[in-house]
Amino acid sequence: MSVFLARRSCPTRVWLCASSVVLALLVAACGGPEEVATVDGSPVTFDEVSALIPADGDTVDTELFARSLMLVISYRVLESEAQQQFGLEFTDADIDTMVEDLLVQTGLTEEEVLTTYNLTEASLRTIGAQQLLAEGVIEELVARRPGPTEDDLRQRFDAMAPSLTQVCAAHILLETRAEADTALERAMAGEEFADLAAELSVGPSGPNGGDLGCASPSGYVAEFADAPLAADLGVPYGPVETQFGWHVILVHDRVMPNFEEARAQLAEEMKAGAGEQLWIEWLTGALTAADVHVEPEYGTWTTDPQPNVIPPGS
């Protein structure tokens, strides 16, 4: 059953400030003194949170309010910790630019984004500000962390080699193992593979001589993926069973990645992956350590299993 909170009334001038992207102006103009939470002793007001929620009558769904309150709390903690630990601060112009970048990424207008994702101008701006801070924190965390070692890069290369390899192959798809064995025997005896595929294959590539083009084996179904890597070039291979039937495979060419050529890309990927994990750990730690209190009417603050605002009655 949905539970709703009554929206607080505001003087008419609230509509003049509601389009503002600065939460502080909205709270100052509209009042909103009722405290719904505190973050390290600093109050969070009802109107500060409801400014992030599109107007829809005189009530607000408690689950939506809790999510919006979590956004405010997260931003408060992120902004404070990013400034204290790394000296990160951004101007309104920086936030404007980030919001514009986010809009470009969606391919939608601001109005379409607000409608599609159920946002307000204030919540969109808060998301942009959080993104700026997150990118800044990640950059700082990664810069303080030692880069990947040679062994790390080698292990990553070995794990990624199949997806980095390009294989040019053809196959003949048969319905039974016996048919596949016969097709393999004929191919091994010297019959043209393309002719056999056109004659025997029940797959869509049959009329084209079974040609699969050139691609990474990782794009194939799991049972098929290892075969183009194991087969000798120019030698019919199989049969291999998949959910589609039985395959006889011919690999024309296989381009393996070179470690030295892939080194820079691998290092960047490992750096990005490490940054994402470091960010999650850092933010979780900051939120867990923060002194947060939520008034029971609006939810419950928890850090187990992760920091979050639980709606009342949940």
N, C-alpha and C positions, 0 to 999 in steps of 0.2 A: 504494500500500500504506500502510495506517495505521501510524503509529508511536506508541508510548505511553511515558509516563513513569510510574515507580512513585510512588504517593503515599507521603509520609512518615508513619510511624506517630506517634501522639500518645497521651499518657496518657488515661485515661477521662474526665478532667475537660474535655477538648476539647469534648465534646458539650454541656457546660454553657455554653461560650463560643461555640460555633458559631452559635447563634441571635443573638448580639450583632451589631448593625449597625456596630460600631466596629472597624475592622480592627486598630487598635493593640492593643485588648484581646485579640483573637484571637491575634495574634502573641506578645504577652507571656505569655499563659496557656499556649500550646502550644509555645513555644520557636521552632522553625523557623529555626535559625541559618544554614542553607545559603543562600549568596548566589547569586542567579540573574542579577542585574543591578545596576548602579549608575546613579544619576541625579544629576549634579553632585556626585559623590563620596559620595552617600548610598545605602546598600545597600537593595536590594529582595530580600526573602526568598522562598523557595519557598512557605512557608505563606501569606504575604501574597497571593500570586497565586492559589494553589489555593483560598483562601477564597472567591474569586469564581466558582468552578466547582462546580456541583452534584455531590455525591458519587455515583459510579457505579462501585463496585468499588474495586480497589486501583491502578488506572492512570488516567492522564489523557492524552487525545489531544494530541499535540504542537501541532497547529494550533489547537485550542481554548486550550491553555496560552499560545501565542504571542499570541492575540487578547486574552486576559485580562491578560497581561503588558503589552501595549500600552495597555490601559485604565489600569493602574497608573502606567505611565510618563507617559501623557498627563495624568493627574490630578496627579501630582507637579509636573510642569512648569507646568500651568495654575494650580494653587494658589499656587506660588511666585511666578510672574510677575505674577499678578493682585494679589497682596499687595504686591509690590515696586513695581510700576508705578502701581497705582491705590488701594492701601490696602484692597483688598477682603478682608473676612473674614466668615464666617458662623458662627452658633452651631448646635449640634445641633438646637435647636428650629426654626431656619430650614430645615435639611435635612429634618426631619420633615415640615414643611409642604409643601415641594416634592415629596417622595415622595408625600404624600397627593394633591397636585394631579395628579401624573403618573398615579396610579391612577385618579382620577376621569376623566381624559382617555381612558383605555383602556376604561372602563366595566366593568372586571374587578376582582375581589377581589385582595388581595395574593397569596394562594395561587395563584389562577388565572394571575396575571402571572408568578410565579416558574416555574410549570409550562410555560406557553405559550412564554415567551421563554428558557427554560433558564437562569434566573438564580438567584442565592442572595440572601438578605437583604442580605449585604455588597455584592454587585454592584449591587443595586437602589439601595442607599443611595449608592454611589459615583456612579452615574448621576445621581441626584438632586442630589448635591453639585456635579457637573460642570455640570449644567444651571443651577444657581444662579450659579456662577462665570461661565459663558458669557453669561448674560443681563446680569450686572453689567459684564463686559468690553465687550459690545456697546454698552451704554448709554454707557459712558465713551468709547468710540471714536467713536460717532456725535456725542456732545456736543462733541468736539474737532474735528469736521469741519464745514466751512462747509455751510450748507444749499443746496438746489438753487436755481439762478438762475432768473430769469424765462424765459430762453431754454430752460433745461433743462425747466422745467414745460411750456412751449409744445410742445417736441418730444415730450415724453411724452404730452401731450394729443392731439397729432395722431396718434401711433402707437396710442393707446388708443381713439380716437374710434369706430372700427367696433364694438369690443366694448362700448362704453358706450351706443351707439345702440340704441333699441328700434324694431323695425319690425313693423307689423301687415300681414299679407299673405295672399294666397290663390294657389293655382297649379293648373294643369291639367297632369297628367303623361301624355305620349303615348309610344308605342313608337318612332315614326319621325319624322324631320325633316319629311317631307311632311305627316303628320297634325298636327304642331305648327304648321306654317305655315297650314294650313287653319283650325285653332282660333283662331290669332291674327287671321286675317283676319275671321272671324265676330265675334270680340270687338271688334275695331276698328270693325266695321260697326254695332255697337250692341247686339248680343245680350247678355243678362244673363250675366255671368261665372260666377255661381254655377250657373246652369242649364247652361251649357256644361260646367262641371266635373262636375256630376252625370251628364251624358250621356256625356262623352268620357273623362274621366280614368280611368287604370288604377291610380292610387294610392289608398291607404286613405282619404285625405281627400276623395275624390270625392263620396261621398254627402252630405258636409257642405258642399258647394259649394266644395271645394278649400281651405277655411279652414285656415291654418297657425297662427292665433293671433298673439300679439305676443311677440317674442323678439329677442335679439341675433343679427344675421347671422353672427357668429362661431361660432354653434352649428350652422350648416349646413355641408354639405360645401363644400370650397374653391371648386369651380366655380360653386356656387349663391350663395355668400356675398356676392359683389360686386353681384349683380343687384338685390337690394332697395335697395341704396344708390344705384345708378345710375338706377333707374326713376323716372319722373315719377309723382307721386301721382295715382291714379285712371286711369292710362293703361296698357293692357295692354302687356307687355314680353316680349321674347324673339325666337325660342326660345333656351333655354339648355340645353346638353347636360351631363348628369352621368352617373355610373355607373348611375343608375336609369332613365334615358331622357331625353326631351326635355320641357322645362318652358315653359309660358307663365305669366307671373307678373303679378299685379295687387297693387300696394301701396296699402293704404287709408290708412295713417298712418305717419309716421316722426318719432320724437322724438329730436332730436339733443342731445347733452350741451352744457351751457353751461360755458365755461372757468372763469368765476368761481365757479360752483357746485361744479365739480370740483376746484378748486385745492387745497383742504385735503386731500382724499382722495389726490390725486396726490402731494402733498408727503409724506404719511405713507407711501405705497407706495414712493416713491423712497428715503425714509429707511430703511425696513425692508430694501429691497433692498441699499442701500449698507452697512447694518449687517451683513448676512449675509456680504457679500464682504469687508468689513473684518475680520470675525471669522475667516474662513478664512485670510486672509493673515496675520493676527496670530498665530494658533495655529500655523500652518505655520512661520512665522518663529521662534517661541519654541521649537518642537520641534527645528527644524534647528540652532538655536544652542546647544541644551542639550548638555552633556557626558554622553552616554549610552553605556554599555557593557553588552552582553549576553553572558553566558557561552555559549560555542559549543554546549554541551549543550542549551541552551534556545532557541537561535535566533541570528539576526544582526540587528543594528540597521542600518537604512539610511535615508537621506534622499533617495534618488533612485529614482523620480521624486517621492516624497513620504515623509515620516517614517513608518516602519512596522517591526514586528518580523517578520522572515521565519522561519518554522519551520525547524528543522534538517532537512537533506535536501531542501529545496525548491530 
